[in-house]
Amino acid sequence: MTGRLFVFRWDVDHRVCVTDGLPRIRSVCRDFAVPNTFFVNMGRSTNLREWLGKGMVRSRAKLADKDGVHLIQKTGWPRFLLETALARPVGLKFVPVLHGLQEEGHELGLHGGMDHVVWSRRFHELPDGVLEADVEESYGHFTRHLGQPGGFSSPGFYSDGRVMRMLDRMGFDYDGDAIGGEPRRAVADGRRLRHWTIPVTLSGPRTIPFLEYHGARGTPEQQVLSELDRHLEGRDLVVLYGHPCYEGVREQILRKVFARVIEGGFQFVTMQALAARLEAGAPVR
């Protein structure tokens, strides 16, 4: 594995990510013969209690955010209401589909605990014991059905030293809980840990994915691709991320992004492969 490296990592948050997005992503990856990394939410993706009551203010803010595409836009009202009512888990209900990804050479990582909304909205309020039990439950489901995950990403990039220490203790090779900067050893309480932090290198504002942000803002496609080109120039490592329920269902622009990356001389790798390269001491800039 030499030369310039590119990673596309997907956060599989919702059931619609699996039903609508993954088939298209798999098709694109087959045509380009490239691997991707998918962080899987093993638990539920909606929570009525968190949307209402004290969470109503944040729910309204999400709906009004012009820089991102909110969940209801991604799923449509009927499916949003159905999934909120049923509160079905995501990864646990699609194990055969996830096995299919593995068979095609893609990497699966773990995405948070068993309640995506609680982690995204109240992470810093969660007692240590509750957080640890949540991760251990999702990790147990993952390993039982999908094998040992090498990587972990936190919902909404909400993470802290507690998560970093857990990941080290549980034997993860890397986390994806950062935006900007270069790959580095994870740190907790000022102490350098064993595993790696591999950041996303290109995104929109806050934690909004690059393509989603430009889609929400109505940026012309050529302008989006030109900005991607500028980011690719002069870099040996690029990590882009998205959600199958948004970028994954926009197959045309996804194909153009993949083509641009390959034309730029990049090799697609999984985050696990990148972590192995980092561990071996190979240069990655």
SVG drawing of the C-alpha trace seen along z (x, -y; Angstrom):
<svg xmlns="http://www.w3.org/2000/svg" viewBox="-47 -28 55 42">
<polyline fill="none" stroke="black" stroke-width="0.4" points="0.0,0.0 1.8,-3.1 1.1,-6.5 -1.9,-8.8 -4.6,-7.3 -8.4,-8.0 -11.0,-6.8 -14.7,-7.1 -16.3,-6.3 -20.1,-5.9 -22.1,-6.3 -25.0,-3.9 -27.3,-5.6 -30.8,-4.6 -32.7,-1.8 -33.2,-3.8 -29.4,-4.0 -29.4,-0.2 -32.6,0.2 -32.0,-2.8 -28.4,-3.8 -26.3,-0.6 -27.5,1.0 -26.4,-2.0 -23.1,-2.4 -22.3,1.3 -23.0,0.8 -20.7,-2.2 -18.0,-0.4 -18.2,2.7 -18.0,0.6 -14.9,-1.2 -13.5,1.9 -12.9,0.0 -13.4,0.7 -15.2,-1.6 -15.6,-1.7 -19.1,-1.5 -19.7,-2.4 -22.8,-0.5 -25.4,-1.7 -26.4,1.6 -29.2,0.0 -32.2,-2.3 -31.9,-5.5 -35.0,-7.4 -36.4,-8.1 -39.8,-9.8 -39.0,-10.9 -35.9,-12.7 -37.7,-14.5 -40.4,-15.8 -40.4,-17.3 -37.0,-18.8 -35.7,-17.8 -38.2,-19.9 -35.9,-23.0 -33.1,-21.0 -35.6,-19.2 -36.8,-22.6 -33.2,-23.8 -32.4,-20.6 -35.5,-21.2 -34.5,-24.9 -30.8,-24.2 -30.1,-25.4 -26.6,-23.9 -27.7,-20.3 -30.4,-17.9 -32.5,-16.7 -33.6,-13.2 -37.2,-13.7 -36.0,-15.0 -33.8,-12.0 -36.5,-9.4 -39.8,-11.1 -42.5,-11.6 -44.2,-8.1 -41.0,-6.2 -39.8,-8.6 -43.1,-8.1 -43.0,-4.4 -39.4,-4.0 -40.0,-6.4 -43.1,-4.3 -41.4,-0.9 -37.9,-1.9 -36.4,1.0 -32.6,1.5 -30.6,0.9 -27.6,3.2 -29.2,6.1 -32.0,6.3 -29.8,6.3 -27.0,8.8 -27.1,10.6 -26.8,7.3 -23.8,6.4 -22.3,9.8 -22.6,9.0 -20.6,5.9 -17.8,7.8 -17.8,10.4 -17.2,7.6 -14.1,6.4 -15.6,3.5 -14.8,2.8 -17.5,2.6 -16.9,0.6 -19.0,-0.1 -21.0,-3.4 -21.8,-4.3 -24.1,-2.5 -27.7,-1.3 -29.5,-4.6 -28.2,-7.0 -30.4,-9.9 -29.5,-9.8 -25.8,-9.7 -26.1,-12.6 -28.2,-14.8 -27.2,-14.0 -23.7,-12.5 -22.1,-14.8 -24.9,-14.1 -24.5,-10.3 -23.0,-8.8 -19.8,-6.8 -21.4,-3.5 -24.3,-4.1 -22.0,-5.1 -19.8,-2.1 -22.7,0.4 -24.2,-1.1 -20.9,-0.6 -20.4,2.9 -23.9,3.9 -23.5,2.7 -20.0,4.1 -21.3,7.5 -24.0,7.5 -21.4,6.5 -18.8,9.1 -21.4,11.9 -22.8,11.2 -20.0,9.5 -16.7,10.3 -14.2,8.1 -14.4,4.4 -11.2,2.6 -12.7,-0.9 -15.3,-3.0 -17.0,-6.3 -19.2,-8.2 -22.6,-9.6 -22.3,-13.2 -18.5,-13.1 -19.5,-13.4 -16.6,-11.8 -14.3,-12.4 -11.6,-10.7 -14.1,-8.1 -14.7,-6.8 -11.0,-6.9 -10.1,-4.9 -12.8,-2.4 -11.7,-1.9 -8.1,-1.3 -9.3,1.2 -11.5,3.1 -8.8,3.5 -9.9,1.1 -7.2,0.1 -8.6,-3.4 -11.4,-5.8 -12.9,-8.3 -13.9,-10.9 -12.2,-14.0 -12.6,-16.5 -9.4,-18.1 -5.8,-17.5 -3.7,-14.4 -3.9,-10.9 -2.4,-10.7 -2.4,-8.6 -5.5,-9.0 -5.3,-11.0 -7.2,-10.9 -6.5,-13.2 -3.3,-14.3 -2.1,-10.7 -1.1,-9.2 -3.1,-5.9 -2.4,-2.8 -5.0,-3.3 -5.1,-5.9 -7.5,-8.8 -8.1,-9.1 -9.9,-12.4 -12.2,-13.3 -10.2,-15.8 -13.0,-17.5 -16.5,-18.4 -19.0,-21.2 -19.4,-23.4 -19.6,-21.8 -20.0,-18.0 -22.1,-18.2 -20.7,-16.0 -19.2,-17.8 -21.6,-16.7 -24.7,-17.1 -23.7,-20.6 -23.4,-21.6 -26.7,-19.8 -28.5,-21.7 -27.1,-25.0 -27.8,-24.3 -24.2,-24.7 -23.8,-24.0 -22.3,-20.6 -19.2,-21.9 -18.4,-24.2 -18.6,-21.2 -16.3,-19.1 -13.9,-22.0 -13.7,-22.4 -13.0,-18.7 -10.2,-19.0 -8.6,-21.8 -8.7,-19.6 -7.2,-16.6 -4.3,-18.7 -1.1,-18.5 -2.5,-15.9 -1.4,-12.3 -4.3,-11.4 -8.0,-12.4 -10.9,-11.1 -14.4,-12.0 -17.5,-10.9 -21.3,-10.7 -24.5,-8.9 -25.9,-6.2 -29.4,-7.8 -28.1,-11.0 -24.9,-10.7 -25.6,-7.1 -28.9,-7.7 -27.2,-10.3 -25.4,-7.9 -24.6,-10.3 -22.6,-12.7 -21.0,-9.8 -19.7,-8.3 -18.3,-11.7 -16.5,-12.0 -15.0,-8.5 -13.9,-9.2 -12.3,-12.5 -10.4,-10.7 -9.0,-8.0 -8.1,-10.5 -6.1,-12.3 -3.9,-9.3 -5.4,-8.1 -5.9,-4.6 -9.0,-3.7 -8.3,-2.0 -10.4,-1.1 -9.7,-2.9 -8.6,0.4 -5.9,0.7 -4.9,-2.9 -4.6,-2.2 -2.4,0.8 -0.2,-1.3 0.1,-3.9 1.0,-1.2 3.7,0.1 5.2,-3.3 4.6,-4.0 4.5,-7.7 1.0,-9.2 0.7,-12.9"/>
</svg>
